[in-house]
Amino acid sequence: MNNAYKTYAEIDVSGRMVLEGLPFPKGALLEVLIVDQSRQPNERATSWQALMRHVQDLPQSKDISEEDIAREIDHVRGAR
């Protein structure tokens, strides 16, 4: 089973979003990232850049080496 799944959904009039038919077992703990696709590309790029700056400023990010990143990339590519 894949550990990532991409889909699109709309917010209803009550401000809710319902996702159905997800390829994960009942009770699975999922991480949810919501990206507003209605914004212009330059707005999305600015938002992503701000998020990346925030992630890079997290204390745990300081302990990640280039070797750690390369090892993770190799691991992910090998799992495909």
PyMOL commands that set and color helices and strands:
alter all, ss='L'
color gray80, all
select helices_A, chain A and resi 41-57+59-63+66-79
alter helices_A, ss='H'
color red, helices_A
deselect
rebuild
show_as cartoon
